[in-house]
Amino acid sequence: TIKYSMYDKKFPIKEHILQAATINETYCLSDVMPGCFIHLADRQFAHGEDHVYIREDPPGTFLDLAAGATYWCYVQQDEEQEKRDRERMRKAWEGGVASGIGDRDMGKLSCTCCDGLPCDSQRQHVCLDWA
C-alpha cells in the first residue's frame, strides 16, 4: 500500500521492486507538479523531521520493498533540494543500510510475502510464491 495525502492504494510489488512511474500513473503527481521527484519511506515523518527514503537504484526504482507492507509517498518539487536529498540518501545508504531502517534482506532472499519476513515452511500458507 502506498499512502499519499488522501490516497491509499495497493500497488504490485514484484521481485521487491516498484517504479516511481507506476505510482505516478495512478496518482497523477506530475500532472499537478510537473518535474517532481517521487520518493517512498517506510513511515510517515513529523514536520521538520529529516526524511530517510527507501533506497532507489537507479533513481525512480524503489528496491527492497516487502509485499503487503505500507509505504508513504513523498514528492519533492525543488530541483536543488532534490540534489541535496539524493546526496544525503547516497551517504545514508553507503554502508548498505540507513540507520534504524533494517536491511529488508537487501535482495538476498527470494520472497517476503508475510509482513516483510522471508518465507519459510512456517509461513508457506501465506506465501504467494511458495513452491
FIKE-517004 format. One record per atom (N, C-alpha, C, CB): x, y, z. Coordinates in steps of 0.001 Angstrom, whole numbers, plus 500000, padded with zeros to 6 digits. Glycine has a CB too. Layout:
<tordos>
XYZ ...
</tordos>
This chain:
<tordos>
500842498819500000 500000500000500000 500883501238500000 499044500001501216 500537502184499126 501265503451499072 500303504549499495 501852503726497636 500686505289500540 499854506383501040 500429507718500595 499744506331502579 499540508596500121 499932509966499788 498698510839499961 500515510073498320 498762511780500878 497640512678501140 496393511842501383 497422513672499958 495355512021500561 494121511258500741 494159509905500029 492940512064500238 495210509635499273 495326508380498529 495859507261499425 496245508563497309 495378506063499152 495763504898499939 495445503674499078 495008504850501341 496379503312498192 496111502233497226 497197501168497293 496013502797495792 496800499957496932 497748498851496844 498402498860495466 497046497490497114 499697498588495445 500471498524494207 501146497161494127 501525499675494136 501317496641492922 502002495346492787 503509495503492967 501699494716491413 504056494795493936 505496494795494167 506016493465493652 505854495012495692 506830493524492616 507364492305492003 508870492282492198 507000492224490486 509346491158492732 510774490986493000 511314492126493869 511560490911491679 510492492585494813 510862493610495801 511073494987495183 512120493192496527 510538495221493980 510776496468493239 509455497116492843 511633496200491981 509436498452492868 508315499250492370 508902500496491710 507305499631493531 508334500879490588 508795502051489851 507995503295490257 508678501809488332 508680504431490350 508001505702490622 506980505994489526 509025506861490730 507279505597488299 506358505827487181 505020505131487409 506981505339485869 505031503963488044 503794503236488341 502949504018489344 504109501824488888 503591504574490349 502886505401491329 502332506648490646 503826505793492500 503150507276489817 502741508490489122 501551508238488189 503914509056488331 501528507094487512 500410506762486627 499095506700487387 500666505433485927 499137506206488608 497921506068489416 497550507375490105 498102504970490459 498520508044490711 498243509249491496 498350510546490690 499187509313492663 498864510497489454 498971511672488564 499726512832489212 497578512143488151 500760512528489953 501504513557490681 502173514557489749 502549512912491567 502747514090488652 503435515013487743 502455515865486929 504343514232486798 501183515499486909 500188516344486238 499997517661486982 498844515607486124 500037517593488308 499848518806489111 501170519391489607 498949518505490298 502243518593489537 503570519056489953 504586518641488888 503962518474491362 504562519284487717 505476518883486635 506936518884487087 505312519816485434 507663517840486683 509076517738487027 509348517282488440 509724519034486818 508328516834489149 508517516428490547 509288515117490651 507164516290491247 509836514866491829 510574513653492139 509792512899493207 512034513972492615 509592511612493003 508789510787493910 509722509910494737 507762509912493119 509464509869496042 510226509026496961 509265508234497831 511182509876497837 509758507142498410 508982506345499361 509727506255500683 508701504932498800 508960506137501744 509522505901503077 508695504811503744 509534507216503945 509272504160504739 508524503099505410 507734503618506611 509471502002505857 507667504940506736 506832505534507789 506511506977507436 507540505460509169 505590507546508171 505233508951507998 506121509786508914 503716509197508305 506631510906508400 507543511737509174 506811512909509810 508678512244508292 507302513324510972 506770514508511644 507292515760510941 507161514516513153 506582516858511093 507001518122510494 508395518497510990 505988519246510821 509282518818510070 510641519230510420 511607518083510628 510606520052511646 511114516861510643 511975515692510842 512721515373509541 511138514463511310 513997514979509655 514742514547508467 514093513308507878 516225514268508812 513959513300506565 513369512160505878 514452511163505500 512596512615504630 514172509898505711 515026508808505250 514166507985504306 515597507932506456 514540508000503024 513737507357501999 514203505930501716 513775508174500728 513312505174501115 513636503833500628 514707503961499545 512358503101500075 515619503014499522 516716503032498553 516178502978497121 517675501852498806 516772503783496244 516441503824494820 517704503576494010 515793505185494433 517625502703493037 518764502469492147 518282501777490887 519859501624492848 518257502518489794 518531503941489630 517403504780490244 518707504286488135 517571506109490284 516512506963490826 515167506658490155 516876508452490641 514137506520491000 512807506193490496 512502504706490525 512659506698489100 513476503892490914 513287502444491068 513500502109492533 514271501622490148 512407501813493236 512459501542494672 512810500077494892 511109501893495357 513828499832495712 514349498491495947 514012497993497340 515847498468495742 514076496683497497 513960496020498799 512601496237499459 515050496513499723 511535496341498664 510195496512499209 509611495160499589 509282497229498199 508715495168500552 508067493937501008 506605493941500580 508185493786502548 506169492854499984 504767492717499605 503903492800500859 504519491379498847 502815493530500777 501891493660501899 502240494768502878 501828492381502629 503403495380502733 503809496465503633 503176497783503186 505356496596503674 503164498763504076 502665500099503763 503844501058503676 501635500580504828 503822501885502640 504865502893502430 504198504249502235 505766502532501201 504927505313502574 504426506676502413 505165507334501262 504593507499503722 504416507988500410 504957508659499235 505257510113499582 503972508569498040 506445510560499213 506851511949499394 507255512507498041 508017512075500422 506851513746497771 507114514371496482 507987515601496700 505788514750495762 509081515659495953 509989516802496012 509825517600494718 511484516341496213 509554518898494861 509339519745493695 510517520652493390 508114520574493892 511398520848494358 512527521757494190 513759520983493735 512819522514495503 514294521311492574 515414520568491999 516670520637492870 515725521099490613 516957521800493454 518138521925494314 517985521094495591 518381523401494673 516784521118496173 516546520294497366 516640518819497000 515159520611497992 516160518452495824 516255517066495358 517717516635495292 515584516905493972 518596517480494783 520031517155494710 520604516940496106 520810518279493987 520234517816497044 520717517666498423 520186516374499044 520294518881499282 518899516075498800 518302514845499344 518974513602498775 516798514804499046 519238513598497475 519883512435496846 521283512205497424 519968512630495314 522025513280497635 523358513148498208 523274512636499648 524103514496498158 522335513166500421 522152512714501803 521774511229501843 521068513561502507 520869510792500937 520454509395500901 521590508498500401 519217509230500009 522383508991499451 523533508215498978 524470507915500139 524288508973497858 524725508924500966 525597508734502127 524955507804503153 525925510086502776 523652507948503352 522956507102504319 522980505635503901 521514507570504487 522924505378502611 522879504008502109 524264503463501763 521988503939500890 525331504252501912 526678503803501570 527049502487502215 527674504839501963 526716502323503483 527034501083504187 526019499987503926 527126501339505665 525036500242503074 524029499236502749 522727499441503476 524549497880503055 522770500096504647 521565500251505444 521545501640506076 521480499154506529 520420502330505943 520266503605506630 520014503329508103 519109504447506011 520519504153508955 520380503981510399 518922503804510807 520982505173511131 518652502701511513 517315502482512058 516311501880511094 516783503753512547 516699501621509875 515740501127508891 515663499604508885 516109501630507507 516749498917509109 516758497470508946 517129497144507518 515391496852509314 517595495952507277 518129495690505945 517113495161504941 519238494726506051 515889494849505345 514866494343504418 515429493239503538 514316495482503542 516403492534503995 517119491430503375 518000491838502218 516158490419502912 517991493112501826 518885493674500816 519005492778499582 520259493906501415 517899492117499203 517869491332497988 518477489945498106 518559492064496933 518828489485499321 519460488186499482 518446487049499513 520285488168500742 517202487336499889 516187486306499982 515237486409498799 515420486417501306 514581485314498491 513769485292497280 512333485763497483 513754483915496724 511834485817498707 510423486159498886 510199486768500264 509532484915498700 509337487769500337 508975488355501627 507482488678501632 509817489635501914 506657487686501430 505209487891501349 504563488180502701 504560486680500739 505137487670503769 504486487707505079 505058488832505933 504648486359505800 504463490007505837 504872491145506658 506361491447506566 504503490894508088 506944491255505389 508341491567505200 509300490518505701 508640492825505851 508781489392506196 509635488319506684 509959487361505550 508963487571507850 511162486791505539 511475485823504483 510571484604504625 512971485402504539 510173484056503489 509293482892503516 510067481650503930 508636482677502145 509421480831504722 509960479538505106 508776478617505349 510884479643506374 509045477399505755 507964476426505912 506940476856506958 508536475076506288 507329477691507922 506399478170508940 505349479116508365 507161478865510047 505695479806507254 504784480800506675 504332480421505264 505456482167506645 504548479176504865 504222478777503499 502748478957503159 504612477346503284 501861478920504138 500426479071503873 500048480499503476 499631478658505097 500896481488503752 500598482866503353 501502483345502213 500745483798504552 502503482560501861 503441482967500817 502776482893499455 504701482091500844 502943483946498662 502366483999497325 503195483225496320 502225485433496875 504461482915496658 505378482288495709 505892480922496174 506546483204495459 505283480359497216 505804479091497763 505702478008496717 505037478672499043 506792477284496534 506806476211495510 506772474847496180 508065476325494599 
</tordos>
